[in-house]
Amino acid sequence: MVDRRQFLAAAGGTLVAACASKPPALPVSPVPPVAVSSATATAADATAELNKLFETFVDEIFSKSPTLLTNFGLDKGRYAAAKSQLNDQSLERRDAARLENADRLRRLRAFDRNSVKGLALANYETVEFQMETASRVSKLSYGDNTSPYIVSQRDGMYQNIPTFLDKQHVIETREDAEAYISRLRAFAVTLDQETERVKHDASVGVVPPDFIIDKTVKQLRQLREPTPAQALLVTSIATRAEKKGIAGEWSAQATDIVAREVYPAIDRQANAIQALRAQAVHDAGIGRLPDGPALYQVDLRQYTTTDMTAEEIHQLGRDQAAELSAQMDAILKAQGLTQGSLRQRMEKLSKDPKYLYANTDDGRQKILDYCNSLIAALQPHLPKYFDRLPKAPVEVRRVPPYIEAGAAGGYYQRPALDGSRPGAFYINLRNTAELPRWSLPTLTYHESAPGHHFQLAMVLELDSLPLIRKMGSFSANTEGWALYAELLCEEMGLYQDDPLGRLGRLQATIFRAARCVVDTGIHSKGWGREQAIQYMVETTGDNVNAMTSEVERYCVYPGQATSYKVGQTRWLAMRANAREKLGAKFDIRKFHDTGLTAGPMPMSVLARVYDEWIAKQA
């Protein structure tokens, strides 16, 4: 999984937070097309004009998103002032972002799309898809982008800013340390802004389910359990400033801000969310919310980048789950596990002590070491499958303990654009019993190499892509690629002598198929939380605690979980099509390089990129 909030922010500040009961066609003002004379201009001239428009959009986006600049490592030079600021999280800012998106879409559509072709046309269509989809969530007054809830167990500034300040805000100079202090003070402001939005949304009937409220409040309380002086927000700057020899009362200043400003803001947010508990219901889906069904339609379009209906996605998941279950059954029988249901046999295997790490700091370090060894062992196989590899390294890190209760099992954070920060695979080590050794290869390949890191780090290194394309996110493309990469590792022979590792891959894949069933079940068929958890456990054989966390994730990220299997299915279909049409001319390395260097884009646009590539190869 990709760090979602980072990517939604990176989508250009254009994804807004509501949906009309009927997705509207955004009105386009009658602006004349940008002048590209067919008599004198060339395709290169038109591409340059389009890229200039993209640069204007990026400048506008950056001017409103200081955290995005830091994410890309660009908070210096002309953007140096951004390093002491955080994004405005106010309701007013959200409304302004909607209008800005509408204006950018108007200007983009005023450009003559027929004047560009190839990658330039793909760039146009990709950016247009982002902005047009954002326009479909621009009329209701609640939510955050395509998520209905501002603060949850998976989202909110209380989760994002501590990690952002600790891992992404670089401290090399006194000015960097002073900027950290400014951002720490701004953290309290953003918390209060979100709290006001939570109250606003509740006033229009948008309250998270009771179980989401309970876990969110628990995590907020946990965040402020350390004394101010022991909080990560304080120790991060104190430790790093001392290491760099930057003199100053950094610990004292940060402690005072945390005690007087940040902790009280956290308390206000926790109290405001707890106050909603009395009016919360147990219904898991968003169909009960104002225009919730319409929001879910937009969510599915946003995350799958297709026009598949909820029913089609539901059936896709059921069909593929049945196929994968049969393959898992065969491996289990070959291992002597013949008695009981799939769930019972997988539970027995997952509890076998010989595959488990101690639930201690030493055991957690061994997991990190093993995942790093998998990345190293992968390297000799790569030249047969890729001509081009990312230059940036990738590190395996632990999910910060203060958010691990609600966090995914693993997620990827891309490197800085300037190379100052590597890519990172964050693995959730809240309970090592959830991570038997045979499950780790597939998780590692998905989140690091050749999964997310190969695609998303490489994108940042491509001079051929305009910056606005490097900022975008398309879950079906990126998560579909990472799931495709899991299968690719089996095709590389990495599971040849590891049948349980292959079983782990199949379990990870059936898990994604089951997600399609459960996500659509919750949000379009009226499934409850408990029904969804039961289906996930029975279908995947995974443990109840992990599947509970997953189902609760789908409740606050409607549609996102469907993107993995839909995306992988499209990647495999495009590869099969290329193989069939090119025959002996098909080169798996060129196929991969073409898709990765095109950058994340809607699957329909990627299909056209491959059609053009096939025509050239043929």
C-alpha positions in Angstrom: 0.0 0.0 0.0 1.2 3.5 -0.8 1.1 6.2 1.9 -2.4 7.4 1.0 -2.5 10.9 2.5 0.9 11.8 0.9 -0.5 10.7 -2.5 -3.8 12.4 -2.2 -1.9 15.6 -1.4 0.4 14.9 -4.2 -2.4 14.6 -6.7 -2.1 18.3 -7.2 -4.3 19.6 -4.4 -7.2 18.9 -6.7 -8.9 16.0 -5.1 -11.7 17.6 -3.1 -14.0 16.3 -0.5 -17.6 15.8 -1.5 -19.9 14.4 -4.2 -23.1 15.4 -5.9 -26.1 13.1 -5.9 -25.6 12.8 -9.6 -21.9 13.4 -10.7 -22.2 16.7 -12.5 -20.6 17.7 -15.8 -18.4 20.5 -14.8 -19.3 23.7 -16.7 -16.5 24.9 -18.9 -16.3 28.6 -19.7 -16.1 29.5 -23.4 -12.3 30.2 -23.4 -10.7 30.1 -26.9 -8.2 27.3 -27.4 -4.5 28.1 -26.8 -3.1 29.2 -30.1 -1.3 26.4 -31.8 -1.4 27.1 -35.5 -1.6 24.0 -37.7 0.3 26.0 -40.4 3.4 26.9 -38.3 3.4 24.9 -35.1 4.8 21.4 -34.7 3.9 18.7 -32.2 7.0 19.8 -30.2 5.7 23.3 -30.0 2.3 22.1 -28.8 4.0 19.8 -26.2 6.1 22.7 -24.9 2.9 24.8 -24.6 1.2 22.0 -22.7 4.1 21.5 -20.4 4.2 25.3 -19.7 0.6 25.1 -18.6 1.5 22.2 -16.4 4.3 24.2 -14.8 1.8 27.0 -14.1 -0.5 24.5 -12.4 2.4 23.1 -10.3 3.4 26.6 -9.1 -0.2 27.2 -8.0 -0.3 23.9 -6.2 3.0 24.4 -4.5 2.0 27.8 -3.3 -0.8 26.2 -1.2 1.0 23.0 -0.1 4.2 23.5 1.9 4.1 19.9 3.1 4.0 18.7 -0.5 7.2 20.7 -1.1 8.9 19.0 1.8 7.6 15.6 0.5 9.5 16.2 -2.7 12.5 17.7 -1.0 11.9 21.1 -2.7 11.4 23.3 0.4 14.5 25.3 -0.3 15.6 28.2 -2.6 12.6 29.9 -4.0 10.4 27.7 -1.8 12.5 28.0 1.4 9.7 29.8 3.3 7.5 26.7 3.0 9.7 24.8 5.4 8.3 26.6 8.4 4.7 26.1 7.4 2.0 23.3 7.3 -0.9 23.0 5.0 -4.1 24.9 5.8 -6.7 22.3 6.9 -9.6 24.7 7.3 -13.0 24.4 5.8 -12.4 27.6 3.9 -9.3 26.2 2.3 -11.1 23.1 1.2 -13.8 25.2 -0.5 -11.1 27.3 -2.2 -9.3 24.2 -3.4 -12.5 23.1 -5.2 -12.7 26.4 -7.1 -9.0 26.2 -7.9 -9.4 22.7 -9.3 -12.4 23.8 -11.4 -10.4 26.7 -12.8 -7.4 24.5 -13.7 -9.7 22.1 -15.5 -11.2 24.9 -17.4 -7.8 26.1 -18.6 -6.7 22.6 -19.4 -9.7 21.9 -21.6 -9.1 25.2 -23.4 -5.9 23.6 -24.7 -6.3 21.9 -28.1 -5.7 18.3 -27.2 -5.6 17.3 -30.8 -2.4 19.2 -31.2 -0.4 16.7 -29.1 0.1 13.0 -29.4 2.1 10.1 -27.8 3.3 10.7 -24.3 2.1 14.3 -24.3 -1.4 13.2 -25.1 -1.2 10.6 -22.3 0.0 13.4 -20.0 -3.0 15.5 -20.9 -5.5 12.7 -20.5 -4.0 11.7 -17.1 -4.1 15.2 -15.6 -7.6 15.8 -17.0 -8.8 12.5 -15.4 -7.5 13.7 -12.0 -9.1 17.1 -12.2 -12.4 15.8 -13.7 -12.8 13.1 -11.1 -12.1 15.7 -8.4 -14.8 17.9 -9.9 -17.3 15.1 -9.2 -16.8 15.4 -5.5 -17.3 19.1 -5.3 -20.8 19.8 -4.1 -21.3 18.1 -0.8 -19.8 19.8 2.2 -18.2 16.9 4.1 -15.3 14.6 3.9 -11.6 14.7 2.9 -11.0 14.1 -0.8 -12.8 10.8 -1.6 -12.9 9.7 2.1 -16.0 10.6 4.0 -14.3 11.3 7.3 -11.8 14.0 8.2 -10.3 12.2 11.1 -10.3 8.4 11.6 -8.1 5.6 12.9 -6.3 5.8 9.5 -6.2 9.5 8.8 -5.8 12.9 10.3 -3.0 15.3 11.2 -2.5 13.6 14.5 -1.1 10.6 12.6 0.6 12.4 9.7 2.4 15.4 11.2 4.5 13.6 13.9 5.9 11.2 11.3 6.2 14.0 8.7 8.3 16.2 11.1 10.4 13.3 12.3 11.1 11.6 8.9 10.7 14.2 6.2 11.5 17.6 7.8 15.3 17.6 7.3 17.4 19.3 10.0 20.9 20.3 8.8 21.1 24.0 9.9 19.8 26.4 12.6 17.2 27.6 10.1 15.9 24.1 9.7 15.6 23.7 13.4 13.8 27.0 13.7 11.5 26.0 10.9 10.7 22.7 12.8 9.7 24.8 15.8 7.4 26.9 13.6 5.8 23.8 12.2 5.4 22.3 15.6 3.4 25.4 16.7 1.4 25.2 13.4 0.5 21.5 14.2 -1.8 22.7 17.0 -3.5 25.0 14.6 -4.1 22.3 12.0 -5.5 20.0 14.7 -8.0 22.6 15.7 -8.9 23.2 12.0 -9.6 19.5 11.5 -11.6 19.4 14.8 -13.8 22.2 13.5 -14.4 20.3 10.3 -15.3 17.2 12.2 -18.0 19.2 14.0 -19.1 20.8 10.8 -19.6 17.4 9.1 -21.5 16.0 12.1 -23.9 18.9 11.7 -24.8 17.7 8.3 -25.2 14.1 9.4 -21.7 12.7 8.8 -20.5 10.7 11.8 -18.2 7.7 11.6 -19.4 4.3 12.8 -19.1 3.7 16.6 -16.1 1.3 16.2 -14.2 3.9 14.1 -14.8 6.5 16.8 -13.6 4.2 19.5 -10.3 3.3 17.8 -9.7 6.9 16.7 -10.1 8.2 20.3 -7.9 5.5 21.6 -5.1 6.4 19.2 -5.4 10.1 20.0 -5.1 9.4 23.7 -2.1 7.2 23.1 -0.4 10.0 21.2 -0.3 12.2 24.2 0.5 9.6 26.8 4.2 10.4 27.0 5.2 13.5 29.0 5.8 16.5 26.7 9.5 16.2 27.2 9.4 12.5 26.1 7.1 13.0 23.1 8.6 12.2 19.6 7.8 15.7 18.6 10.4 16.9 21.1 13.0 14.1 21.1 13.1 14.3 17.3 14.4 17.8 17.1 16.5 17.6 20.3 18.3 14.5 19.1 18.9 15.6 15.5 20.0 19.2 16.4 22.5 17.8 18.9 23.8 15.3 16.3 24.4 18.2 13.9 25.9 20.4 16.6 23.2 23.1 16.3 23.2 24.9 19.6 20.0 26.1 21.1 17.3 25.3 23.6 15.4 23.1 21.1 14.2 20.6 23.6 12.9 23.2 26.0 11.1 25.2 23.3 9.5 22.1 21.8 8.5 20.8 25.2 6.8 24.1 26.0 4.8 24.1 22.7 3.8 20.5 23.1 2.6 21.0 26.6 0.9 24.4 26.1 -0.4 24.0 22.5 -0.2 20.6 20.9 -1.4 18.4 23.7 -4.4 20.6 24.5 -5.3 20.6 20.8 -5.1 16.8 20.8 -7.4 16.7 23.8 -9.9 19.0 22.1 -9.9 16.8 19.1 -10.3 13.6 21.1 -13.1 15.1 23.2 -14.9 16.4 20.1 -14.8 12.9 18.4 -15.8 11.2 21.7 -18.8 13.5 21.9 -20.0 12.1 18.6 -20.2 8.6 20.1 -23.7 9.1 21.4 -25.1 9.7 17.9 -22.9 7.1 16.1 -24.4 4.0 14.6 -22.8 0.6 13.9 -23.5 0.6 10.2 -20.2 0.2 8.4 -21.0 1.5 4.9 -21.3 5.0 3.5 -24.7 4.3 1.9 -26.3 5.9 5.0 -24.5 9.2 4.5 -26.0 12.1 2.5 -25.6 11.1 -1.1 -23.4 8.3 0.0 -24.2 6.0 -2.9 -23.1 8.7 -5.4 -19.9 9.2 -3.4 -19.1 5.5 -3.6 -19.5 5.6 -7.4 -16.9 8.4 -7.6 -14.7 6.5 -5.2 -14.7 3.4 -7.4 -13.9 5.5 -10.5 -11.2 7.3 -8.6 -9.5 4.2 -7.3 -10.0 1.7 -10.2 -9.8 4.3 -13.0 -12.4 2.3 -14.8 -16.2 2.4 -15.2 -16.7 -1.0 -13.5 -19.8 -1.1 -11.4 -19.8 -2.3 -7.8 -21.6 -5.5 -8.9 -18.9 -6.2 -11.5 -16.1 -5.7 -9.0 -17.9 -7.8 -6.4 -18.2 -10.7 -8.9 -14.6 -10.3 -10.1 -13.5 -10.8 -6.5 -15.7 -13.9 -5.9 -14.5 -15.6 -9.1 -10.8 -15.0 -8.5 -11.1 -16.0 -4.8 -12.5 -19.4 -5.9 -9.6 -20.0 -8.3 -7.0 -19.0 -5.7 -8.6 -21.0 -3.0 -8.1 -24.2 -5.1 -4.4 -23.4 -5.6 -3.9 -22.8 -1.9 -5.7 -26.1 -1.1 -3.3 -28.0 -3.3 -0.2 -26.6 -1.6 -1.6 -27.2 1.9 -2.3 -30.8 1.0 1.2 -31.2 -0.4 2.5 -30.0 3.0 0.4 -32.7 4.8 -2.3 -30.3 5.9 -5.3 -32.2 4.7 -7.8 -31.9 7.5 -10.2 -29.0 8.1 -11.3 -25.9 6.1 -8.9 -23.6 4.4 -9.2 -21.2 7.3 -8.5 -23.9 9.9 -5.4 -25.2 8.0 -4.0 -21.6 7.5 -4.6 -20.8 11.1 -2.7 -23.9 12.2 0.2 -23.0 9.8 0.3 -19.4 10.9 0.6 -20.4 14.6 3.4 -22.9 14.0 6.2 -21.6 16.3 8.9 -22.5 13.8 7.7 -19.8 11.4 7.2 -17.1 14.1 9.5 -14.4 15.4 9.5 -13.4 19.1 7.2 -10.5 19.9 10.2 -8.6 21.3 12.5 -5.8 20.0 15.0 -8.5 19.0 12.3 -10.4 17.1 11.2 -7.2 15.4 14.8 -6.5 14.3 15.1 -9.9 12.9 12.0 -9.3 10.7 13.6 -6.1 9.5 16.9 -7.8 8.8 15.1 -10.6 6.9 13.1 -8.2 4.7 16.3 -6.4 3.8 18.0 -9.7 3.0 15.1 -10.5 0.6 15.7 -7.2 -1.3 19.4 -8.0 -1.6 18.7 -11.6 -2.8 16.4 -10.2 -5.5 19.0 -8.1 -7.2 20.7 -10.8 -9.5 17.3 -11.7 -11.0 16.4 -8.2 -12.1 18.4 -7.7 -15.3 16.4 -10.5 -17.0 13.2 -8.5 -16.4 14.2 -4.8 -16.4 16.5 -2.7 -18.5 16.0 0.3 -16.2 16.1 0.3 -12.4 15.5 3.2 -10.0 18.6 4.9 -8.7 17.2 5.7 -5.3 17.7 3.0 -2.6 14.8 1.6 -0.5 14.9 1.1 3.3 12.7 -1.2 5.5 11.5 0.7 8.6 9.0 0.0 11.4 5.6 1.7 11.4 5.8 4.2 14.3 4.3 2.5 17.4 1.9 5.3 18.1 -0.1 4.7 14.9 0.5 0.9 14.4 -2.8 -0.1 16.0 -4.8 1.3 13.1 -2.1 1.2 10.4 -1.9 -1.2 7.5 0.4 -4.2 7.6 2.8 -2.3 5.3 3.1 0.8 3.2 5.5 2.6 1.0 6.8 6.1 1.1 8.5 7.4 -2.0 11.9 9.2 -1.9 12.5 12.9 -2.1 12.7 14.4 -5.6 16.2 15.7 -4.9 17.5 12.4 -3.7 18.0 13.5 -0.1 15.7 10.8 1.3 15.4 7.2 0.1 12.2 5.3 -0.5 10.9 3.5 2.6 8.9 0.3 3.2 7.2 0.7 6.5 6.2 -2.7 8.1 3.7 -2.9 10.9 5.4 -4.8 13.8 2.6 -4.3 16.4 2.4 -8.1 16.9 4.9 -10.4 15.3 2.4 -13.3 15.5 0.7 -11.6 12.5 3.8 -12.0 10.4 4.9 -15.6 10.0 8.1 -15.9 8.1 6.5 -17.3 5.0 4.3 -14.2 4.6 7.2 -11.8 4.5 8.6 -12.3 1.0 5.4 -11.2 -0.8 4.9 -8.2 1.5 8.4 -7.1 0.9 8.3 -7.5 -2.9 5.0 -5.6 -3.0 6.0 -2.6 -0.9 9.6 -2.3 -2.1 11.3 -4.0 -5.0 10.1 -4.7 -7.6 6.8 -3.3 -6.5 6.0 0.2 -5.4 9.7 1.4 -5.2 10.4 0.4 -8.8 7.5 2.3 -10.1 7.3 5.4 -7.8 11.0 6.0 -7.3 11.7 5.7 -11.0 8.9 8.2 -11.8 10.7 10.9 -9.8 13.9 10.2 -11.8 12.3 10.7 -15.3 13.2 13.9 -17.1 10.6 13.1 -19.7 7.7 13.5 -17.3 6.4 17.0 -16.3 6.4 17.5 -12.5 2.6 17.4 -12.3 2.7 13.8 -13.6 5.2 12.9 -10.9 2.9 14.2 -8.3 -0.2 12.2 -9.3 -1.5 9.0 -7.9 -3.6 6.3 -9.6 -4.3 3.4 -7.2 -5.3 0.8 -9.8 -2.0 1.5 -11.6 0.3 1.6 -8.6 -1.3 -1.1 -6.5 -2.1 -3.2 -9.5 1.6 -3.0 -10.5 2.7 -4.0 -7.0 0.4 -7.0 -7.0 1.6 -7.9 -10.5 5.2 -7.6 -9.1 4.3 -10.3 -6.5 3.4 -12.7 -9.3 6.5 -11.6 -11.3 8.7 -12.7 -8.4 7.2 -16.2 -8.6 7.9 -16.1 -12.4 11.5 -15.2 -11.6 11.8 -18.5 -9.6 12.1 -16.9 -6.2 9.6 -19.4 -4.7 10.9 -22.4 -6.6 12.3 -24.0 -3.4 9.8 -22.3 -1.1 6.3 -23.8 -1.3 5.2 -21.9 1.8 6.5 -18.7 0.4 4.3 -19.4 -2.7 1.4 -20.1 -0.3 2.1 -16.7 1.2 1.8 -15.1 -2.2 -1.4 -16.8 -3.0 -2.8 -15.8 0.4 -1.8 -12.2 -0.3 -3.6 -12.4 -3.7 -6.8 -14.0 -2.4 -6.7 -11.3 0.2 -6.9 -8.7 -2.6 -9.7 -10.6 -4.3 -11.7 -10.8 -1.1 -11.2 -7.1 -0.7 -13.2 -6.5 -3.8 -16.1 -8.6 -2.4 -16.0 -6.9 1.0 -15.5 -3.3 0.0 -18.5 -3.5 -2.4 -20.4 -5.6 0.1 -20.0 -2.9 2.8 -20.7 0.1 0.7 -23.2 -1.1 -1.9 -24.8 -4.3 -0.5 -25.3 -3.3 3.2 -22.8 -5.7 4.7 -22.0 -5.1 8.4 -18.6 -4.9 10.0 -18.9 -8.4 11.5 -20.1 -10.0 8.3 -17.2 -8.5 6.4 -14.6 -9.7 9.0 -16.1 -13.2 8.9 -15.9 -13.3 5.1 -12.3 -12.1 5.1 -11.2 -14.7 7.7 -13.0 -17.6 6.1 -11.8 -16.7 2.6 -8.2 -15.8 3.3 -7.4 -17.9 6.3 -5.8 -14.9 7.9 -6.1 -14.0 11.6 -9.1 -12.1 13.0 -7.1 -9.2 14.4 -5.5 -8.4 11.1 -8.7 -8.8 9.2 -10.6 -6.6 11.6 -8.1 -3.8 11.1 -8.4 -4.3 7.3 -12.2 -4.2 7.3 -12.2 -1.0 9.4 -9.8 0.5 6.9 -12.3 -0.2 4.1 -15.0 1.6 6.1 -13.0 4.9 6.0 -11.4 4.5 2.5 -14.4 3.4 0.4 -13.3 1.9 -2.9 -9.6 1.9 -2.4 -9.3 -1.8 -1.6 -10.9 -2.7 -5.0 -8.0 -1.0 -6.9 -5.4 -3.8 -6.3 -7.1 -6.7 -8.0 -8.8 -4.6 -10.7 -5.4 -3.0 -11.4 -3.5 -6.3 -11.5 -6.1 -7.9 -13.7 -5.6 -5.0 -16.2 -1.8 -5.2 -16.1 -1.9 -9.0 -16.8 -4.4 -8.4 -19.6 -2.1 -5.8 -21.2 0.9 -8.2 -21.0 -1.1 -11.1 -22.5 -2.3 -8.8 -25.3 1.3 -7.7 -26.1 2.6 -11.3 -26.0 -0.1 -12.4 -28.4 0.4 -9.6 -30.9 4.2 -9.5 -30.8 5.0 -13.1 -30.6 8.7 -13.7 -30.8 9.3 -9.9 -30.7 7.9 -9.6 -27.2 10.5 -8.6 -24.7 9.4 -8.6 -21.0 12.1 -6.0 -20.1 10.8 -3.5 -22.7 7.2 -4.2 -21.6 8.0 -3.4 -18.0 10.1 -0.3 -18.9 7.4 1.0 -21.1 4.8 0.8 -18.4 7.0 2.1 -15.6 8.5 5.0 -17.5 5.0 6.1 -18.6 4.3 6.9 -14.9 1.1 6.2 -13.0 -2.0 6.9 -15.1 -5.5 5.7 -15.6 -5.6 2.1 -16.9 -7.4 3.1 -20.0 -4.6 5.6 -20.9 -2.0 3.0 -20.1 -3.7 0.6 -22.5 -3.4 3.1 -25.3 0.3 3.7 -24.4 0.9 0.0 -24.8 -1.1 -0.2 -28.1 1.2 2.5 -29.5 4.3 0.6 -28.2 3.1 -2.7 -29.7 2.6 -0.9 -33.1 6.1 0.4 -33.0 7.6 -3.0 -32.0 5.6 -4.8 -34.7 
